[in-house]
Amino acid sequence: MTWTLWGLAVQTVAGFFGAHAAASAAHEHRFGFIGHSLTGLVGGALSGAFLQEAAVTIVTGSGSENPSTTVEIAVIHALTGAVVGAILMFAVGFVRSARSDKTPHA
């Protein structure tokens, strides 16, 4: 499978929705609509740029590549982008939460 601009676009949009889905599931790690949007778009774009070929490569038990249909590839792209967008949203949310919980020492 080769890298495509279509796959990048699908994963970027899916990252947006994945970040917002994760934010709605974890209320304590929310950091605003624009923050979630940017985080999801960046996560989806990074997964589209670097994980595209690895995500759609499916092999059989003997190690030979199993060809995927166009619908399967679209679903794989969408799920990969959504998961990476959600993971990045959680990472940023955890860091922001940890930084805001620290009390300054005098």
Helices and strands as residue ranges (DSSP letters): H 5-25, G 27-29, H 33-50, H 52-56, H 70-101
